[in-house]
Amino acid sequence: INQDEAQATYDQMRQITKEFRTQAMKLYVQSAARENEILSNEINGIIEKFPKKENENDKDNDGTNAEEGYAAFEEYHRLREQRLKLEIEQSL
């Protein structure tokens, strides 16, 4: 085997490795995006079904106000979505 053949084989192996890594990353990004979509739909369903009080002074059994919990959960979900979208954008 001469040097040109060895170099050609080496270059082919590098190209195969590069393509594999690219395809693996694309699959990971697709999976992460789908997971984000599924979780977002579930959480949006939870937010829609979250109990709301008729009177804002009404308290739950544990003495807390449901609206405060709802607002905190909604803010958490918004921040979580931002983080996941940023991760997806950075991995592209």
Buried (B, 14 or more C-beta within 10 A) or exposed (E): EEEEEEEEEEEEEEEEEEEEEEEEEEEEBEEBBEEBEEBBEEBEEEEEEBEEEEEEEEEEEEEEBBBEEBEEBBEEBEEBBEEBEEEBEEEE
